[in-house]
Amino acid sequence: MRHSQTSTRNPDIKDWTSKYEKRTNLQFFNDAFAYLQKQDIGNRGLMTVGLIGSRDVPGHTLRTAQSTVRWDLRPSFWSHVFVVAEPVTSRTSLRSLPILEIPLHPRNGIFPRPECNGINEGTLGLYEDKDVDANVGLVAVSMSDEDAKKLKKRAMNWNQDRVRYNFWEMLGVWQSYLWSQGAKRNPLREGTPIAASSYIEFIFEGLSLGVTPGTSERNSAPEHLWNAACWWHKAFKEQDRKVAGVFVARDRGCAMAGCDE
């Protein structure tokens, strides 16, 4: 993890934990979209980045693996990231709001398709359960509506740069690590990114924007995206981009959900 050379955390990343700890995830996202819209950022939700910190087995595995890219060697808040694929309007059902993602374990039960490079078309309702998906966040990068549409087109062009971004192969490496119960080396140490965050990198290259400046090599993880939003805001500002967002962290210590949960 590279140092951002700033000691000032991004003031536009707001902690809503105390207010939303006992409210549902969809209530959080509903108010988060409205908040960002009032800040004149987020393009009504299109191409905003959602962050999820899960307590199930895949989520716990991914969060723990990311301790290697944190200076305090503690698990990450986050196990997964996605982008919102449609604008949010007054008629939008958030439960059915389309998202684009590369999950290690698809919640919608659809097996990742190799011809789509592992990219899955899901919905926001997949992450409704606050007991399992205890940590949630929404982050936006300032851009024009034309930019947002350009990014969506790139996000749907899954094989555009498959030599550099072979998400299907990344999923295979991480699935093997998950099922090996720690018998294999942490893929982040071997230089294999978490596919979900690598997909976000791929998308935002459409704006010539590096969204994981804290990585020392191509081994990005949700933690790198979070670190960039919180600590690299001055670097984004130099490119005339503002980063803003809100989050709820109900599970800071990465406690695995029990069998009955």
URBELVEN-V787432 format. One record per helix or strand of 2 or more residues. SS is the DSSP state (hx for helix, st for strand). FROM is the first residue (numbers start at 1). TO is the last residue. Records with the same first field share a line. If there is no record, write none. Layout:
SS: FROM-TO, FROM-TO
This chain:
st: 13-15, 49-54, 80-84, 98-101, 120-123, 133-141, 243-249
hx: 17-20, 25-38, 43-45, 57-69, 94-96, 114-116, 124-127, 145-156, 167-179, 195-207, 222-231, 233-238
